Amino acid sequence: MVVLTAAIVKNFGQPIVTVPGVYENFTVGKGSGDLEGMRLVIVPAGGGYYAIVQIAQGGAEDPKPEFVPASIKGKNVSFSVGDDKYTGTATAGELTLKDASGQSHSLKRKACASYFK
């Protein structure tokens, strides 16, 4: 009984992490009002995964989204936008991405409904 209880706590004590979802780290500059950061939506479709990626590098408008194939293995994700390749690891609350230069980007997980408002 003790062994079974320990196994249940070990296996069910942590939240189940799935990679598909909505992630974002957009910020608005206080003085300029420019939008910076990234929004990423990962969806399963057609037997694989796809990412809708918006990268803001200044400006007042939401950036144009790019729709790209994504590869998911366990908690790890990778995708490319143009010549830029990103790899990352998901947790229950965020996705940490690294770009080709090694710079890290932390994107908070958002409710899926937040993408469609």
N, C-alpha and C positions, 0 to 999 in steps of 0.2 A: 504494500500500500504506500509506503514512504517513497519507494523508487518510482512508482507511477505518479505520485504527486509531484516529485521533483522534475520528472520528465515533462509533465503538463506545464509547470511554471516556466521551465527552460524554453519550451517551444511556443508558449502562448503569452509569455510575459512581455515580449517586445511587439510593437506594431508590425503588421505585415507591410513590407515595402514593395510597391509596384512603381514602375518608372512612368507609364503613361499618366499624363496629367498636365496641369497648367502651372508654369513657373515664371517668376518675374522679379526683376530688380530695378525697374524704372524709377528714376528720380527726376525731379524738376529743380533746376537751378534757381536759388532764391532771388538773385539779382537779374539774371538773364531770362528766366522762364524757359530755358532750353531743356528738352527732354533727352536724358541719357540712360543707357542701360540696355537690357534685353528682356524680351518676352518670348517664351518658348511653350508651345503646345505640342505634346507628343500623343499621337493617336494610333491605335491598331487599325489596320485596314488592308484588305486584299492579301491576307496571309503574312503580312509584315508590319512594319511601323513607319510612320511618317512624322515629320516635324514641321510645324508652322513657326517660322522664326522671324522675329522683328528685332532689329538692332538699331537703337537710336544713338546718334553721335552728335546731338545738338539739333535744334530746330523746335518749332512749336507744335508740329503735327505728329501723330503716330506714324512711324515709318512703314513703308510698304512691306507686307509680309512675303516671305519666300517659303515655298512648299518643297521640302526636300525629303528623300528617303533617310531613315534612321536605322541604326543597328542597335539592338538591345540584347545583352547577355547578362542574365541575373539582374543586378542593380546598376550595371554599367551601360552607358549609352554613348554612341558616337554618330556624328553627322557632319556634313560639309555644306557651307554656304559660299558659293563661288569658289575661290581658292583657299578660303579659311576653313580649317578642320577643327572640330571641337570634340573633346572626349570628357566624360564625366561620370559621377557616381551619385545615385539618388539615396536619400534617407526619407523617413516619414515626413519631414518638414521642409526639406530643401534639396536642390540639385547643385552640386559643385562641379562647374565646368572648367576645363583648361583649354586655352586656344593654342595654336601652333607655336606661339612665342613662349608658352609656359605660363602666361598670366592666368590667374585664377579668378573665376566669376561665381559668386554665390547667389543663386536664384531661389527665392522663397516659394514654396508650394502654395498655390491659391485654390480656392474652390472653383470647380469647373464652370459654374455659372458665371464667375467673374469675367470670363472671356467673352461672353455673349451679351454683356450689358452695354 
